[in-house]
Amino acid sequence: MKFVDEATIDIAAGNGGAGCVSFRREKFIPFGGPNGGDGGRGGSVWALADRNINTLIDYRYARRHEARNGESGRGADQFGAAGEDIVLRMPVGTIITDLESGEVLCELLEHDQRELLAKGGDGGFGNLHFKTSTNRAPRQKTAGWPGVARKVKLELRVLADVGLLGMPNAGKSTLISAISNARPKIADYPFTTLHPNLGVVRVGPERSFVVADIPGLIEGASEGAGLGHRFLRHLQRTRLLLHIVDLAPFDEGVDPVQQAKAIVAELKKYDPELHAKPRWLVLNKIDMLPVEEREARVKDFVRRLRYKGPVFAISALAREGLEPLLEAIWKHVAAQQHEAPLPDPRFDNPPPSDPA
């Protein structure tokens, strides 16, 4: 299935049905009076989060979604039937924005979350509503109210705890396949990954977190080089970023330090808040280095990068150094999920003792 994370659609709620002007006319009932019913309510448009959907491809081609209008009222006190609502099922993590005003209508963050996108119009009043003691034969009625119609933008941002960031062929897909059951495409050429991949990492019983792998960034991505910044939005909801660096590139003229600095610069250009997220350095492919040179290469890389955060040296292919990394990630994610309760002000300052 093709991965689609953006779509623009037109939605229109149903119009309300018109009211009816009618009078009761039966034999031996000379003063039957008005009996025109109200119109029915128009159908509304709802959005429903569904964890079984992971792409917006259903809305790439189906661009128009209209709910039914309400039925008009009828005589004999019969109200019109309401129009049927329509429900648009979308992936969890979808942001729905009004394209004209730029207002964010809702964010679907939980499974089965239901949000109203366009309200159907109310039905009009029949002449039964206008009967009074002085107006016993009203001939007034009202038309139904129009339903809301708008053009909305759908934007999918995957929900993950940890995001993988790095140059093409740094080993991000190999890492997510080594620590989870995700099976992304892995090959020896750049931009093998063309869309985000999610994997669930199980550290132990009831200890798990979700990792997101996005296509690699290159210098100049802000100007559209490579795949540009298109997929960086999927890292904006993560709690931690892992900066994957190829410590042993095939091309000897490539400097891993300069590549790492270019990635950080592109991240800052795209979104300062994303740049400010906790970011750990993961030096991959240490199995390509002699054992006696690994520690020196890692220290030299950190010194030249002037990095002062957690550093992990691993080999995703050989499964080396993964356990300490996963344990540290789980502790970091768990600490943010279960924050300490706020202190109770009633016990911060004990009441003064009675001087008597």
Buried (B, 14 or more C-beta within 10 A) or exposed (E): EEBBBEBBBEBBBBBBBBBBBBBBEEEEEEEEEBBBBBBBBBBBBBBBBBEEBBBBBBBBEEEEBBBBBBBBBBBEBBBBBBBEBBEBEBBBBBBBBBEEEEEEBBBBBEEEBEBBBBBBBBBBBBBBBBBEEEEEEBEBBBBBBBBBEBBBBBBBBBBBBBBBBBBBBBBBBBBBBBBBEBEBEBEEEEEBBEBBBBBBBBBEEEBBBBBBBBBBBBBEBBEEEBBBBBBBBBBBBBBBBBBBBBBBBEEEEEEBBEBBBBBBBBBEEBBEEBBEBEBBBBBBBBBBBEEEEBEEBBEEBBEBBEBEEBBBBBBBBEEEBBEEBBEBBBEBBEEEEEEEEEEEEEEEEEEEEEEE
